[in-house]
């Protein structure tokens, strides 16, 4: 099985981005990776805080990790780690296993963010 890849983008025109991704997926014969789009930098930074990035970083490549063990590794409160993990699960950045542990399914996560001056 090929390793999963995720590209995170920021694009206010999410409908166009979705159509473009769908066209690429339908014409490709191979895995194209997955995308997660935010409408604005504010939306991105409000959902992916520094603590959530640290949690994601701790999980990437670690295999299945129980929430309590993850909290111990991060030196954080279990309840807060559980809350942050729930948000990352909702975003699709991590997954819960059948046994209740957490796993990051992505071997590679790429941020695609552009900043240009206003028109």
N, C-alpha and C positions, 0 to 999 in steps of 0.2 A: 504494500500500500504506500502510495506517495505521501510525503510529509505535507501537512496542511500549512497554507500561508494566508496571512491576513493583511490587507492594506486598509488603513484608516485614512479617510479623506474628509476634507471640509469643503462643502459645496452647497451654497444656498439653493441652487437649482437641483434639488434632489431627484426630481422627476426625470430630468435629462440624464443625470448620472445613472439612474436606474435603467433607463432605456438603453443607454450605451453599454452598460454591463450585461444586460440581457442579450443584446445583439452579439457581443463578443462571445458569450457563453454558447449561444446557439450555433455559431459558425466554427467554433473550436472543436477539435477532436481530443483534446487533452484537458486536464485540470487547469483552470485559470486562476485559482486562488479565490479567496473570499474577500468581500469588501464590507466595511462598516463606515457609513457616512454621517457626518454631523452637519447641521445647517449653518453653524457659525462657530468661531473660536470660543465664544462664551459658552455655547452648548457643550462643546468638547471639554473645556476645562472644568465645567460644573459637574460633569459626570465622571471624568477621569482625573481624580485628584492625585496628589503626590503619594498619598498612602495607598490608594488603589493601584497605582503604577508599581509601588514596592511589592504589593501582594501579588500582582501579576508576574513581576520579575522573579519572585521567590518560587512561584509555581511552574514557570516555564522550564521544561526539561526535567522537572523533579518527579514526574509520575504522579500517582494518586497520593494526596496528602490530606489527612483529617484536619478539620477546622482547628481543633485544640492544638495540634502539632504545629500548624501554620501560625497560630497566635504566639506560640512559644518561640518559634524561629524569628518572628518579627518583633518580639518583645512588646506585644500589644494585648489589650483586653480581648477576650474571646468573643464577647458580645459585639464589639465594634468590628472585629475581623469578620464575624458572621454577617453583619449588615453590609459591609463593603463587598464581601463575596457575593451576596445576593444581588447587588447592583451589577457586578461584573457578569454574573450568570444571566441576568436580564438583558444585558448588552450582547451576550454571546461570546464574550472574551474568555470565559472559563466555563467548565461544565461540571455538574454534580454526577458522581458515579452512583451505581445502584446501592453501594454500601454507605453512601452519604459523604464520601470524601470529595475533594476538589481536584480538578486536573485542568491544565492549560493544553488544549489540543494543537496549538500552533507551534511549529518549529521556528517560524519566522513571522514577526509582526513589523510592518513597515508603515511609517507615518508619511503621508503625502499632503503637505500643507504649503500653500503659497500665500505670500503677502505682497500686495502691490498697491500703489497709490490710488486714491479714489479718482474717478473720472471727473 
